[in-house]
Amino acid sequence: MTRVKVKLSAFAAGMLAAGRQRDTGIGSSGVRPNSDDVVKVIRFYLSEGGRESAGWAYPDLLREGRRGGETELELEVDESLWGEMEREAVRQDVTVTQLLEHAVLHYAAELDAGRLTERILGDLR
């Protein structure tokens, strides 16, 4: 295991916190992403890489810079998993921080897409 510090924009941290709130049923006050949330996102994002699905690669329009506040988290993550994330960031020519933020947004979009599909199928029954 290795320890790394990462920063997420307020928006990305909010997306993770909303997912945690949905998953746990805890009210919105005091919900904050944690290390497990981020490691889950990293695993999911990297597992999606072989599919090269729409929206998976880091978008060119986000390469210009960051906006808004940040949330800093300390992660305990398997060295090989973190190394894979670093190599993917190099391959996509972005920083690990940029790729991690994009991974959070990709994860949230896929999560929401699955929930929407479930609702549509439920309506058809």
LUMROKOL-386180 format. One record per residue (C-alpha): residue number from 1; x, y, z. Coordinates in steps of 0.25 Angstrom, whole numbers, plus 5000, padded with zeros to 4 digits. Layout:
LUMROKOL-386180
PT	i	c1	c2	c3
PT	NUM	X	Y	Z .
...
end
This chain:
LUMROKOL-386180
PT	i	c1	c2	c3
PT	1	5000	5000	5000 .
PT	2	5004	5014	4997 .
PT	3	4999	5027	5003 .
PT	4	4996	5039	4993 .
PT	5	4990	5052	4995 .
PT	6	4980	5056	4984 .
PT	7	4972	5069	4982 .
PT	8	4958	5068	4976 .
PT	9	4950	5081	4971 .
PT	10	4938	5084	4980 .
PT	11	4929	5079	4968 .
PT	12	4936	5065	4968 .
PT	13	4936	5064	4983 .
PT	14	4921	5068	4983 .
PT	15	4918	5057	4973 .
PT	16	4925	5047	4981 .
PT	17	4918	5052	4994 .
PT	18	4905	5051	4987 .
PT	19	4908	5037	4983 .
PT	20	4911	5033	4997 .
PT	21	4898	5040	5002 .
PT	22	4890	5032	4992 .
PT	23	4897	5019	4996 .
PT	24	4896	5021	5011 .
PT	25	4883	5029	5013 .
PT	26	4891	5039	5021 .
PT	27	4886	5053	5021 .
PT	28	4893	5063	5013 .
PT	29	4900	5070	5025 .
PT	30	4914	5065	5028 .
PT	31	4914	5056	5016 .
PT	32	4928	5056	5010 .
PT	33	4936	5047	5001 .
PT	34	4946	5037	5007 .
PT	35	4958	5029	5003 .
PT	36	4949	5017	5000 .
PT	37	4940	5025	4990 .
PT	38	4952	5030	4982 .
PT	39	4959	5016	4982 .
PT	40	4946	5010	4977 .
PT	41	4945	5021	4966 .
PT	42	4960	5018	4962 .
PT	43	4957	5003	4961 .
PT	44	4944	5006	4953 .
PT	45	4951	5016	4943 .
PT	46	4963	5007	4940 .
PT	47	4954	4995	4938 .
PT	48	4946	5003	4928 .
PT	49	4959	5006	4920 .
PT	50	4959	4994	4911 .
PT	51	4945	4998	4905 .
PT	52	4949	5012	4901 .
PT	53	4934	5016	4903 .
PT	54	4929	5030	4900 .
PT	55	4933	5040	4911 .
PT	56	4944	5031	4916 .
PT	57	4957	5038	4911 .
PT	58	4960	5051	4918 .
PT	59	4953	5062	4909 .
PT	60	4962	5072	4902 .
PT	61	4953	5084	4907 .
PT	62	4957	5081	4921 .
PT	63	4972	5082	4919 .
PT	64	4972	5097	4921 .
PT	65	4971	5098	4936 .
PT	66	4963	5097	4949 .
PT	67	4952	5105	4955 .
PT	68	4946	5106	4968 .
PT	69	4950	5101	4982 .
PT	70	4957	5088	4985 .
PT	71	4956	5076	4995 .
PT	72	4969	5069	4999 .
PT	73	4968	5054	5003 .
PT	74	4979	5045	5007 .
PT	75	4977	5031	5001 .
PT	76	4982	5018	5005 .
PT	77	4983	5011	4991 .
PT	78	4990	4998	4986 .
PT	79	5003	5002	4979 .
PT	80	5000	4995	4967 .
PT	81	4986	5001	4965 .
PT	82	4992	5015	4967 .
PT	83	5004	5012	4958 .
PT	84	4993	5008	4947 .
PT	85	4986	5021	4949 .
PT	86	4999	5029	4948 .
PT	87	5002	5021	4935 .
PT	88	4989	5024	4929 .
PT	89	4990	5039	4933 .
PT	90	5003	5039	4925 .
PT	91	4997	5032	4913 .
PT	92	4986	5042	4913 .
PT	93	4996	5053	4915 .
PT	94	4989	5059	4927 .
PT	95	4993	5060	4942 .
PT	96	4988	5049	4951 .
PT	97	4979	5059	4958 .
PT	98	4973	5063	4945 .
PT	99	4970	5048	4942 .
PT	100	4965	5045	4956 .
PT	101	4955	5057	4955 .
PT	102	4950	5052	4941 .
PT	103	4949	5038	4947 .
PT	104	4940	5043	4958 .
PT	105	4931	5050	4947 .
PT	106	4931	5037	4938 .
PT	107	4927	5029	4950 .
PT	108	4916	5038	4954 .
PT	109	4911	5038	4940 .
PT	110	4911	5023	4939 .
PT	111	4904	5022	4952 .
PT	112	4893	5031	4948 .
PT	113	4892	5025	4935 .
PT	114	4889	5011	4942 .
PT	115	4879	5017	4951 .
PT	116	4872	5024	4939 .
PT	117	4871	5010	4932 .
PT	118	4865	5003	4944 .
PT	119	4854	5014	4945 .
PT	120	4851	5013	4930 .
PT	121	4850	4997	4931 .
PT	122	4842	4998	4943 .
PT	123	4832	5008	4935 .
PT	124	4831	4998	4924 .
PT	125	4827	4986	4933 .
end
